[in-house]
Every structure is written in C-alpha cells, then in structure tokens.
Amino acid sequence: MTRPDALLLPDRTGGPPLRRLLVLLLVSNTAMFALYHGVLSVLLPLQVQAVDPAAKTTNLALVTGISALVAALANPLAGRLSDRTSGRFGRRTPWIVGGAVLSFGGMVLLGRADTVFAILLGWSLVQATMNGYQAALTAVVPDRVPAWRRGVASALAGLGLPIGGVIGTVLAASQAHHLSRGYLLLGVGIVLAAVLFAVAAREPAVGPAEVTPKTGTVRAFLSCLADADVRWVFIGRLLLVLGHFVVATYNLYILQDFAHLTAGVSPAKAVALLSPVGALSMIVAVVAGGVLSDRIGRRKPFVFASSAVAGLAGLIPLAWPTLPGMLVFAVVAGLAFGCFLAVDTALATLVLPSDDDAGRDLGVLNLALAGPQIVAPFAASVIVAHLGGYPAIFVTGALLGVLGGVAILPVRRVR
C-alpha cells in the first residue's frame, strides 16, 4: 500500500525528499537522451554523409558499431568503480558530474571532425564518458529509492527518453546546417543537468568502510548473470532493444530511401515531425505503466505486452510506407516502448542479487542496451544490402521484439 506522504519523505540515504530526487532523475535522463537522440538521429548521420555520401550506410555502421562497443565496456566498468567510490560527494555524484564534463569535451571535438576516423574517435569518447554518467545515474534508483516506489522512479527516468528525444531531435534538426553548434548545445545541456543533480539532490558522504571490496575476475564481475532471473531480464532487454535499433539506426535513411514522403517534407523535417508524435504517445504510456505497475504490484505483464507490441509495430510501415504510415508507426511504437521503459528499470532493480553491487550489476544489465547498438548497425547494413532491403529491417525488428517479450515470462522473483 502506497503511503500518502511517501513522496515527501527523505530518500533512503537521508538525502533530499523523494519527490525532488525523482524530478531530478527526470531532468538528468532527459538531458542524456537529448544528447543521444540528437547525435544519433540527425547530427551523426548528416556528418557521416557529408564526409562520404556514397558510403554513408557502411560508414555509419562502422562509427556507431565500434563506439557502441566502447559503451558496452564502459558502462559496467563505470558502475563497478562507482560502487567502490568513497568521499564527501558520495558514490555516484563524481561519476555523474565527471562523465558530463568529459562528454562536453568530446562533443566539442566531434563538432570539429572532418574524417570518418575523427568522427569515430570523437563519438567513441562521448560514448565512453556518457556511459559513466549513465551507469552512475541508473544506480541512484536502487541506492536511494525504496522498492515500493520504483515503478514511479522507473517511469520518471523513462520519461527522459521521449522528452529528451524530442528536445534533442528538434534541436539537432534546427542545426542541420551548423553541426558543430548542435554538438555544442547538447554538450552544454548535459553539464547543466549534472551540476543541478549534484547540487539539488546532494548525495551523502560515503566512508571507506561502506565501499564494496574489490573483486578481481571477469567471472566475478559478471556473476549476476548466474542468477536465472537476472539472465532472463538481460535476454529480454537485449532482444527488444536490438529489434528497436535495427530500425532506429537507419531512421533518417529509411525516410530518405524507403518512405514516400509528402511533397515539400524533407527527411530531416520528417524526423522532427515524427519525434514529438512518438514522444507524446510514449509519455502517456510511461506515466500509465509506471503508476499502474506500482499500484497492482506487477511488472512482468507490462514488460511482456509492451515488448510484443513494440515488435509488431514494425510491420506497419511495410503495409503503409508513407508519411501517415510512419506517423501511425511512431504512435504505436511509442506507446509500447514507453510502457516498457516505465517498468523495465523497476524490474531490473528488483531482481538484483545484492544492493551493494547495484552499480556493477546494473552496468552488466545495461550491456543489453549498449550491445544492440554494436550489432544493429552492422546487421542492418547487411540486411539493406543483401537480405531484402529496408522491408526486411522491419520484419527483423518485429520478430526480435516479440521474442523479447517471451523471454520475460520465466522470471520468478518478480510478478
């Protein structure tokens, strides 16, 4: 039963009231997803295309794939290091602020890149440092939010994706002819969000005695995957996100080369139109899913249904490859993916074997978010070139989404 004064209570560490912490989680996640979406949906594809138009799909796959590998390594490592951090600023805050500041530097360098290799180096640096930020921010939930409010916490963190996605995409589209300025503005946003979180959601000091002892093997590092529930959550997340990125990686190129756009609507304008439509439906689903899952105390039905619907939504553009069809796809996919975001983080925090290793274990689970970004660009490139073109991408995304929903069913510790 939810306590009526719950959101006015201090968080579990004795920090600021829970309501303020949750709002700041929303702001910090919004800035993060604004950066990710602005770069990946507009700035990076345009920059890669400007360098070598003929090889844009191959080069984009190379840049996003290798940089995602960097992200996959950085996320659990940063999570583990934040578990072991001590000092007057707490465990997570130094990584949130430090990651944001270093990411800003990477965005400045990326804005000046004029070769594929320079773009790869710049975006890899941003991926590494932003995943340090993300790993620490994700671990704030099990650190400071009680279990009975994690659906709301997950929902508010998840709202950062649609809101940040719109902000980042629209901002980036407005800077389509000034890429360096677009990178700079997104970098400034992440620094401001990190500083605000550090000041307004101040984390209590952590002494050396509270730091988890070091474990020195890869096997120990990945030990959470020995737990069957954690493993199934990882697999379900991996499949759904892979299906999402198989389509999303080439979103701009799909609008250029596959969809039949309305006269006078450029692909960049279409992205800026689709983004807020999908975001609005995602926001509705995030709020409803988070609140309802807390109220009824169940997570699995929401994750299962949203994964399956998110996958099947990919079939809509096959039957209706027009701008209206893409708008319907954005609405349905937004509703499904929003519900998934609202509940999946709560589900992940509730199957963790130990709160003491939350940063490390959530970092491992976040490999299921970063891993698809490694595989998807190369897989999509092969599909477009050799296995049926853009229609086959949508079929693949649909199948993976449905399988991701099925993978959640064996989880036992969470209903």
C-alpha positions in Angstrom: 0.0 0.0 0.0 1.5 3.3 -1.0 1.9 5.8 1.8 0.2 9.2 1.1 3.2 11.1 2.4 5.7 8.9 0.5 7.0 11.5 -1.9 7.6 14.0 0.9 9.9 11.6 2.8 13.7 11.7 2.6 15.2 9.1 0.3 16.8 6.0 1.8 20.2 7.6 2.3 18.8 10.6 4.3 19.1 12.9 1.3 16.5 15.3 -0.1 12.8 14.5 -0.2 12.0 11.7 -2.7 9.9 13.9 -4.8 12.8 16.2 -5.6 15.1 13.3 -6.3 12.6 11.8 -8.8 12.2 15.1 -10.6 15.9 15.5 -10.9 16.2 11.9 -12.2 13.8 13.0 -14.9 15.8 16.1 -15.7 19.1 14.2 -15.8 17.8 11.4 -18.0 16.1 14.0 -20.3 19.5 15.7 -20.9 21.2 12.3 -21.5 18.6 11.2 -24.1 18.5 14.6 -25.8 22.2 14.1 -26.4 21.9 10.5 -27.6 19.0 11.2 -29.9 20.2 14.5 -31.3 23.5 12.9 -32.2 22.3 9.5 -33.4 19.2 10.6 -35.3 20.4 13.7 -37.0 23.9 15.1 -36.4 26.0 11.9 -36.8 24.2 10.6 -40.0 24.5 14.1 -41.6 28.1 14.4 -40.6 29.0 10.9 -42.0 27.0 11.6 -45.1 28.8 14.9 -45.7 32.2 13.2 -45.5 31.4 10.4 -48.0 27.9 10.3 -49.4 28.4 7.1 -51.4 29.4 5.0 -48.4 27.1 6.6 -45.8 25.4 3.4 -44.6 28.7 1.4 -44.2 30.5 4.3 -42.5 27.6 5.0 -40.2 27.5 1.3 -39.2 31.3 1.4 -38.6 31.1 4.6 -36.4 28.0 3.5 -34.4 29.1 -0.1 -34.0 32.6 0.5 -32.8 31.6 3.3 -30.5 28.8 1.2 -29.1 31.4 -1.5 -28.2 33.2 1.2 -26.2 29.9 2.0 -24.5 29.3 -1.7 -23.7 32.7 -1.9 -21.9 32.5 1.5 -20.2 29.0 1.1 -18.6 29.6 -1.9 -16.3 33.1 -0.8 -15.5 32.0 2.7 -14.5 29.2 1.2 -12.5 31.6 -1.1 -10.6 34.0 1.8 -10.0 31.2 4.0 -8.7 30.2 1.1 -6.3 33.7 1.4 -4.8 33.9 5.2 -4.8 34.0 7.0 -1.4 34.3 10.6 -0.3 32.3 13.7 0.7 30.4 13.7 -2.6 29.1 10.1 -2.3 29.5 7.2 -4.7 27.6 8.3 -7.8 27.9 12.1 -8.0 31.5 12.2 -9.0 30.8 9.9 -11.9 27.7 11.8 -13.0 29.5 15.2 -13.0 32.8 13.9 -14.3 31.1 12.0 -17.1 29.1 15.0 -18.1 32.1 17.4 -18.2 34.3 14.9 -20.2 31.4 14.3 -22.6 31.2 18.0 -23.3 34.8 18.0 -24.3 34.1 15.0 -26.6 31.2 16.8 -28.2 33.4 19.8 -29.0 35.9 17.6 -30.7 33.2 15.7 -32.5 31.9 19.0 -33.9 35.3 19.7 -35.5 35.8 16.2 -37.0 36.0 16.1 -40.8 37.0 12.5 -41.5 35.3 9.2 -40.7 38.2 8.3 -38.4 37.9 11.6 -36.5 34.2 11.1 -36.1 34.7 7.6 -34.8 37.2 8.8 -32.2 35.0 11.7 -31.1 31.8 9.7 -30.8 33.7 6.8 -29.0 35.0 9.3 -26.4 31.5 10.7 -25.9 30.0 7.1 -25.6 32.6 6.1 -23.0 32.1 9.2 -20.8 28.3 9.3 -21.2 28.1 5.7 -20.2 30.0 6.6 -17.0 27.3 9.2 -16.4 24.5 6.8 -17.3 25.8 3.9 -15.1 26.0 6.1 -12.0 22.6 7.7 -12.7 20.9 4.4 -13.1 22.4 3.1 -9.8 20.8 6.0 -7.9 17.4 4.2 -8.1 18.4 1.1 -6.1 20.6 3.3 -3.8 18.1 5.9 -2.9 14.5 4.9 -3.9 12.5 2.3 -1.8 11.3 -0.8 -3.7 7.6 0.2 -3.5 8.2 3.4 -5.4 10.5 2.1 -8.1 7.7 1.9 -10.7 7.3 5.7 -10.4 11.0 6.2 -10.4 11.4 4.0 -13.4 8.6 5.9 -15.2 10.1 9.3 -14.5 13.5 8.1 -15.6 11.9 6.6 -18.7 10.1 9.9 -19.4 13.6 11.2 -20.2 13.6 9.2 -23.4 10.6 10.8 -25.1 11.1 14.2 -23.7 14.8 14.2 -24.3 14.3 12.6 -27.7 12.1 15.4 -28.9 14.3 18.1 -27.5 17.4 16.5 -28.9 16.0 15.7 -32.3 14.3 19.1 -32.8 17.4 21.0 -31.6 19.7 18.9 -33.8 17.4 19.3 -36.9 17.4 23.0 -36.4 21.2 22.9 -36.5 21.4 20.6 -39.6 23.5 23.2 -41.4 25.5 24.1 -38.3 26.6 20.7 -36.9 29.3 21.9 -34.6 26.8 24.3 -32.9 24.4 21.4 -32.5 27.0 19.3 -30.8 28.0 22.2 -28.5 24.4 22.9 -27.4 23.7 19.3 -26.5 27.0 19.1 -24.6 26.1 22.2 -22.6 22.8 20.6 -21.7 24.3 17.5 -20.1 26.7 19.6 -18.0 24.0 21.8 -16.7 21.8 18.7 -15.8 24.7 17.0 -14.0 25.6 20.1 -11.9 21.9 20.6 -11.0 21.6 17.0 -9.9 24.8 17.2 -7.8 23.6 20.4 -6.0 19.9 19.8 -5.6 19.9 16.0 -5.0 23.0 16.1 -2.8 24.3 12.6 -2.1 25.5 11.9 1.5 29.2 11.3 2.0 30.4 7.7 1.8 33.3 6.5 4.0 35.8 3.8 3.0 34.1 1.2 5.3 31.0 1.4 3.1 32.8 0.6 -0.1 32.3 -2.8 -1.6 35.6 -4.8 -1.6 37.2 -5.3 -5.0 36.6 -8.5 -6.9 39.2 -9.2 -9.5 38.0 -11.6 -12.1 35.8 -11.3 -15.1 33.7 -14.2 -13.7 33.0 -12.3 -10.5 32.3 -9.1 -12.5 29.6 -11.0 -14.5 28.4 -13.1 -11.5 24.9 -11.5 -11.6 24.2 -13.4 -14.8 24.5 -16.7 -12.9 21.1 -15.7 -11.4 18.3 -17.1 -13.7 16.0 -14.1 -13.2 18.8 -11.6 -14.0 19.7 -13.6 -17.0 16.1 -13.6 -18.4 15.7 -9.9 -17.8 19.0 -9.4 -19.7 17.9 -11.6 -22.6 14.5 -9.9 -22.9 16.0 -6.4 -22.8 18.7 -7.4 -25.3 16.2 -8.8 -27.9 13.8 -5.9 -27.7 16.4 -3.2 -27.8 18.2 -5.0 -30.7 14.9 -5.0 -32.6 14.4 -1.3 -31.9 17.9 -0.3 -33.0 17.9 -2.4 -36.2 15.2 0.1 -37.3 16.2 3.2 -35.4 19.8 3.2 -36.6 18.8 3.9 -40.1 15.8 6.0 -39.4 17.0 9.0 -41.4 18.0 6.8 -44.3 14.6 5.0 -44.2 12.9 8.3 -44.6 15.2 9.2 -47.5 15.2 6.0 -49.4 12.1 3.9 -48.4 9.2 6.0 -47.2 7.2 8.1 -49.7 7.2 11.5 -48.0 4.7 14.2 -48.7 5.9 16.8 -51.2 7.9 19.6 -49.6 8.8 17.5 -46.5 12.5 16.7 -46.3 13.8 13.6 -44.3 15.2 15.9 -41.6 11.8 17.6 -41.3 10.1 14.3 -41.2 12.3 13.2 -38.3 11.5 16.4 -36.4 7.8 15.7 -37.1 7.8 12.0 -36.1 9.8 12.5 -32.9 7.2 14.6 -31.0 4.3 12.4 -32.1 6.1 9.3 -30.9 7.2 11.1 -27.8 3.7 12.2 -26.8 2.4 8.6 -27.0 5.5 7.4 -25.1 4.9 9.9 -22.3 1.3 8.7 -21.9 2.4 5.1 -21.7 5.4 5.8 -19.4 3.2 7.5 -16.8 0.4 5.0 -17.0 2.7 2.0 -17.0 4.8 3.2 -14.0 1.8 4.2 -11.9 -0.2 1.1 -12.7 2.6 -1.3 -12.1 3.2 0.2 -8.7 -0.5 0.1 -7.8 -1.1 -3.5 -8.7 2.4 -4.7 -7.7 3.1 -6.5 -11.0 5.8 -5.8 -13.6 6.1 -8.8 -15.9 2.7 -8.4 -17.7 3.6 -4.8 -18.7 7.1 -5.8 -20.0 5.7 -8.7 -21.9 2.9 -6.9 -23.6 4.9 -3.8 -24.4 7.8 -5.8 -25.9 5.4 -7.8 -28.2 3.5 -4.7 -29.3 6.7 -2.7 -29.9 8.0 -5.5 -32.1 4.7 -5.9 -34.1 4.5 -2.1 -34.6 7.4 -2.5 -37.1 5.1 -4.2 -39.6 3.0 -1.0 -40.0 5.5 0.7 -42.4 5.6 -2.4 -44.6 1.9 -2.1 -45.3 1.9 1.7 -45.3 5.3 3.2 -46.4 4.1 6.8 -46.4 4.4 9.7 -44.0 1.0 9.0 -42.4 2.0 5.3 -42.1 5.2 6.4 -40.4 3.2 8.6 -38.0 0.9 5.6 -37.0 4.1 3.5 -36.5 5.5 6.3 -34.3 2.3 6.3 -32.2 2.0 2.6 -31.7 5.7 2.0 -31.2 5.8 5.0 -28.8 3.0 3.6 -26.6 4.6 0.2 -26.5 8.2 1.3 -25.9 7.0 3.9 -23.3 5.3 1.2 -21.2 8.5 -1.0 -21.5 10.6 1.9 -20.3 8.3 2.6 -17.4 8.6 -0.9 -15.9 11.8 -2.5 -17.2 14.1 -0.5 -15.0 12.0 -1.3 -11.9 12.0 -4.9 -12.9 15.8 -4.9 -13.3 16.4 -3.3 -9.9 14.1 -5.8 -8.2 15.9 -8.9 -9.5 19.4 -7.7 -8.4 21.2 -10.2 -6.2 22.7 -7.5 -3.9 22.2 -3.8 -3.5 25.9 -3.5 -2.5 26.9 -4.3 -6.1 24.0 -2.4 -7.7 26.1 -0.2 -9.9 28.1 -3.1 -11.2 25.1 -5.4 -11.8 23.0 -2.7 -13.4 26.0 -1.9 -15.6 26.1 -5.5 -16.7 22.3 -5.4 -17.4 22.9 -2.2 -19.3 25.1 -4.2 -21.7 21.7 -5.3 -23.1 21.2 -1.7 -24.0 24.6 -1.0 -25.4 25.2 -4.4 -27.0 22.4 -4.0 -29.6 24.0 -0.7 -30.7 27.1 -2.7 -31.6 25.3 -5.4 -33.5 22.4 -3.5 -35.0 24.3 -1.1 -37.4 26.2 -4.0 -39.0 23.2 -6.2 -39.1 21.0 -3.5 -40.6 23.7 -2.7 -43.2 23.9 -6.4 -44.3 20.1 -6.6 -44.4 19.7 -3.5 -46.5 22.5 -4.6 -48.9 21.9 -8.3 -49.2 18.8 -9.6 -47.4 15.8 -7.7 -48.7 16.5 -4.0 -48.1 14.5 -1.8 -45.7 11.4 -4.0 -45.6 13.5 -6.8 -44.1 14.7 -4.5 -41.4 11.1 -4.0 -40.2 10.4 -7.8 -40.2 13.6 -8.5 -38.2 12.7 -5.8 -35.7 9.2 -7.2 -35.2 10.5 -10.8 -34.6 13.1 -9.6 -32.1 10.5 -7.6 -30.2 8.1 -10.5 -29.8 10.9 -12.8 -28.7 12.0 -10.2 -26.1 8.5 -10.3 -24.6 8.5 -14.1 -24.4 11.9 -14.0 -22.6 10.5 -12.2 -19.6 8.0 -14.9 -18.8 10.4 -17.3 -16.9 11.3 -14.6 -14.3 10.2 -15.9 -10.9 11.1 -13.4 -8.1 9.0 -10.6 -9.6 5.4 -11.0 -10.6 
